[in-house]
């Protein structure tokens, strides 16, 4: 998808920011919302963070430089910053909200739902229970398919730290889920 959005790095005053924002929301809205949910653990907070993310992106569209980051990683970095700010609020320090992310896309075939539901619930519960730094690195790697370099840039930590966090997250999940194979 990078090729279709390459024009973003050349935006100037003549472009319709509203149309560009609409395209970004259409393409990355689900990713932004899910990442906000994964970080905050709350649907309401994810809604707020997503809205704040796209407002911030709208305000800074003309300063986006595609050579430095993809549109997706740029938006996820904004999302991360907004979510972390949300988590620092007084209410969030006193109350820890938990939940599972909503299903995205089509549900599995009827005969698979029964067998997959318990496993999915257990996995999401375990992932959401991870410490924020581990959960974030794991989700950016597995769910969003970002490289170690991209995750390091997004989170502001060295690549080795990212690799270590992913390893520790997988190790904790294996321990919680009884050695379930991570597929890598």
C-alpha positions as CSV (number, residue, x, y, z in Angstrom):
1,X,0.0,0.0,0.0
2,X,3.0,2.3,0.4
3,X,3.0,3.1,-3.3
4,X,-0.6,4.4,-3.3
5,X,0.3,6.9,-0.5
6,X,3.7,8.0,-1.7
7,X,2.2,11.4,-2.6
8,X,1.8,12.2,1.1
9,X,5.4,13.2,1.4
10,X,4.8,15.9,-1.3
11,X,1.7,17.5,0.3
12,X,1.6,21.2,0.3
13,X,-0.9,24.0,0.8
14,X,-2.8,23.1,-2.5
15,X,-3.9,19.7,-1.4
16,X,-7.3,19.0,0.2
17,X,-6.4,17.8,3.7
18,X,-9.9,16.6,4.3
19,X,-9.8,14.2,1.3
20,X,-6.3,13.0,2.3
21,X,-7.5,12.5,5.9
22,X,-10.5,10.6,4.7
23,X,-8.2,8.3,2.7
24,X,-6.0,7.7,5.7
25,X,-9.0,7.0,7.9
26,X,-10.4,4.5,5.4
27,X,-7.1,2.7,5.0
28,X,-5.8,2.8,8.6
29,X,-8.8,3.6,10.8
30,X,-9.2,0.0,11.9
31,X,-5.4,-0.4,12.7
32,X,-5.4,2.8,14.7
33,X,-8.5,1.9,16.7
34,X,-7.3,-1.6,17.4
35,X,-3.9,-0.4,18.5
36,X,-5.5,2.2,20.8
37,X,-7.7,-0.5,22.2
38,X,-4.7,-2.9,22.8
39,X,-2.9,-0.1,24.6
40,X,-5.8,1.3,26.7
41,X,-8.0,-1.8,27.2
42,X,-11.1,0.3,26.7
43,X,-13.4,0.8,23.8
44,X,-14.3,4.3,24.9
45,X,-10.6,5.2,25.3
46,X,-9.8,3.7,21.9
47,X,-12.6,5.8,20.4
48,X,-11.1,9.0,22.0
49,X,-7.5,8.1,21.1
50,X,-8.5,7.3,17.5
51,X,-10.2,10.6,17.1
52,X,-7.3,12.5,18.7
53,X,-4.9,10.6,16.4
54,X,-6.7,11.6,13.2
55,X,-7.1,15.2,14.4
56,X,-3.4,15.4,15.1
57,X,-2.6,13.8,11.7
58,X,-4.9,16.3,10.0
59,X,-3.1,19.2,11.7
60,X,0.4,17.9,10.7
61,X,-0.4,16.4,7.2
62,X,1.8,19.0,5.5
63,X,4.8,18.1,7.6
64,X,4.6,14.4,7.0
65,X,7.7,13.0,5.2
66,X,7.2,9.6,3.8
67,X,11.0,8.9,3.5
68,X,11.2,8.9,7.3
69,X,8.3,6.6,8.0
70,X,5.4,4.9,6.3
71,X,1.9,6.5,6.8
72,X,0.9,3.5,8.9
73,X,3.9,3.7,11.3
74,X,3.4,7.5,11.4
75,X,-0.2,7.1,12.5
76,X,0.6,4.3,14.9
77,X,3.3,6.5,16.5
78,X,0.7,9.3,17.0
79,X,-1.7,6.7,18.3
80,X,0.8,5.4,20.8
81,X,1.6,8.9,22.1
82,X,-2.1,9.7,22.5
83,X,-2.8,6.4,24.2
84,X,0.1,6.7,26.6
85,X,-1.1,10.2,27.4
86,X,-4.6,8.8,28.1
87,X,-3.1,6.1,30.3
88,X,-1.3,8.8,32.4
89,X,-4.7,10.3,33.4
90,X,-5.7,10.2,37.0
91,X,-8.7,7.9,36.3
92,X,-6.6,5.4,34.5
93,X,-4.1,5.3,37.3
94,X,-6.9,4.3,39.8
95,X,-8.9,2.0,37.6
96,X,-7.6,-0.7,35.2
97,X,-10.2,-1.5,32.5
98,X,-9.9,-4.8,30.7
99,X,-11.6,-6.4,27.8
100,X,-11.1,-8.2,24.5
101,X,-10.8,-6.5,21.2
102,X,-13.8,-6.8,19.0
103,X,-13.7,-9.3,16.2
104,X,-12.6,-7.7,12.9
105,X,-13.8,-8.9,9.6
106,X,-15.8,-12.0,8.9
107,X,-16.3,-14.6,11.6
108,X,-15.0,-18.1,11.0
109,X,-17.3,-20.8,9.6
110,X,-20.0,-22.0,12.0
111,X,-18.3,-25.3,12.7
112,X,-15.1,-23.5,13.7
113,X,-16.6,-20.9,16.0
114,X,-17.2,-23.4,18.9
115,X,-13.6,-24.7,18.8
116,X,-11.9,-21.4,18.3
117,X,-13.8,-19.2,20.7
118,X,-12.3,-20.5,23.9
119,X,-8.7,-20.5,22.5
120,X,-9.1,-16.9,21.2
121,X,-10.5,-15.7,24.5
122,X,-7.7,-17.3,26.4
123,X,-5.1,-15.9,24.1
124,X,-6.5,-12.3,24.1
125,X,-6.8,-12.4,27.9
126,X,-3.2,-13.5,28.2
127,X,-2.0,-10.8,25.7
128,X,-4.0,-8.0,27.3
129,X,-2.6,-9.1,30.7
130,X,1.0,-8.5,29.6
131,X,2.8,-5.5,30.9
132,X,2.3,-2.5,28.5
133,X,5.9,-2.5,27.1
134,X,5.7,-6.2,26.3
135,X,2.2,-6.1,24.9
136,X,3.0,-3.2,22.7
137,X,6.1,-4.7,21.1
138,X,4.4,-8.1,20.6
139,X,1.3,-6.4,18.9
140,X,3.4,-4.2,16.7
141,X,5.4,-7.2,15.6
142,X,2.7,-9.9,15.1
143,X,-0.5,-8.0,14.6
144,X,0.8,-5.0,12.6
145,X,3.8,-6.8,10.9
146,X,6.2,-4.0,11.7
147,X,10.0,-4.6,11.5
148,X,12.2,-4.3,14.6
149,X,13.6,-1.1,13.1
150,X,10.1,0.4,12.7
151,X,9.0,-0.7,16.2
152,X,12.2,0.8,17.6
153,X,11.6,4.1,15.9
154,X,7.9,4.2,16.9
155,X,8.6,3.4,20.6
156,X,11.9,5.3,20.9
157,X,13.9,2.4,22.2
158,X,16.8,0.5,20.6
159,X,16.1,-2.5,18.3
160,X,17.8,-4.8,20.8
161,X,15.3,-3.7,23.5
162,X,12.4,-4.3,21.1
163,X,13.7,-7.8,20.3
164,X,14.1,-8.5,24.0
165,X,10.6,-7.3,24.8
166,X,9.1,-9.5,22.0
167,X,11.1,-12.5,23.3
168,X,9.9,-11.9,26.9
169,X,6.3,-11.4,25.8
170,X,6.4,-14.7,23.9
171,X,8.0,-16.4,26.9
172,X,5.3,-15.1,29.3
173,X,2.5,-16.1,26.9
174,X,4.0,-19.6,26.5
175,X,4.1,-20.0,30.3
176,X,0.5,-18.8,30.7
177,X,-0.9,-20.8,27.8
178,X,1.0,-24.0,28.5
179,X,3.7,-23.9,25.9
180,X,1.4,-23.0,22.9
181,X,3.6,-22.7,19.7
182,X,4.0,-19.1,18.6
183,X,4.3,-20.0,14.9
184,X,7.8,-18.6,14.3
